[in-house]
């Protein structure tokens, strides 16, 4: 329409000239005016089209904020500018949704405690979560696009991935991934399929099962130790009873000695069962810490009174050093008594005649430091870290002869930990041991 208007304008001007000067000059003027009008119009359209092309290029390059002002154009170009703006707006909304979904998925992956690595159909890494980064000491930005064998140099892992990619079947294995480390890892490699059939990659789940295997080992050892500890007194009791039934009961002196042994074994069996029950009870629940604590001085005094005759019979000096202004500890008197009984009885049993056992206490920060020192046989350095394990004995024959169950120190440890405290041991073989407990007090 504009072109027609321009052409008409040029012809009109030519007609005026024709009427004044003749038809040749008029025609030439009309053509010249039409050409100038067309050139002006073409230039205007070219500039507008360049602007639209520039905006379209910016949108294609990712700049969703680029816009062409429709008011600057007319006709079809104005409609094109409006359409480009709508496209950019929809693309920006779609991109925002994609980014939000990606961030959500990444947050979910990073919240997992298990390591996760995803690879494509040729074993190149495409996704790594935070747990896997920590586990393997890698960064997702640095390993994406590299082959899994380059990232985790373990042929067993690479073989599992290859098998899954080739067969499309999940694989589960347990192996040590790092040379020189005892940690065990469970690998679950599952295929990534499109359309339910075509394998386009694999997901590797890595879980550190070292603690689980250690717990299983401890459980197995515990069952074996309990079985052994129960079998020993029961076998002894059974043997002496059979001997009595075979005729030894007629001999009063022999039968009395056998019955005393049976009684001792029965009492040891009973103590073992009680200790097992106590330990199981401590491990199965969280103890409520009392608001009002126990008086350490009173508890130690009762222990000295209770175990004094035992120490005197072995010619062992039993002393206590407890400050009068010691604050009460956040522990019930019953549990504090049990801690002291186990520690002091243990010290007396492993101290030779003429030795000494001392119970001392002092305030240390917000805790009461309670020590049980002895001049006994001591504990070898390699055994000091394990003395609080269940049924762990340094000298098994001596422990059984003294009537120990091997659970006393384990009970002490669990009681203290359940009350927010802790226990440790320092010892020199042949010179003695010091068991140190830290127990919080209110306030």
Secondary structure, DSSP 8 states (H G I E B T S, - for coil): -HHHHHHHHHHHHHHHHHHHH-HHHHHHHHHHHHHHHHHHHHHHHHHHHHHHHHHHHHHHTT-TT----GGG--THHHHHHHHHHHHHHHHHHHHHHHHHHHHHHHHHHHT-SSEEEEEETTSBEEEE-HHHHHHHT--HHHHTTSBHHHHS--HHHHHHHHHHHHH---EEEEE--STT----EEEEEEEEEETTTEEEEEEEEEEE-HHHHHHHHHHHHHHHHHHHHHHHHHHHHHHHHHHHHTTGGGSHHHHHHHHHHHHHHHHHHHHHHHHHHHHHHHHHS-----SS-B-HHHHHHHHHHHHHHHHHHTT-EEEEEE-TT---BSS-HHHHHHHHHHHHHHHHHTS-TT-EEEEEEEEETTEEEEEEEE-SS---HHHHTTTTSTT--SSHHHHHHTT--S-HHHHHHHHHHHTT-EEEEEEETTTEEEEEEEEE---
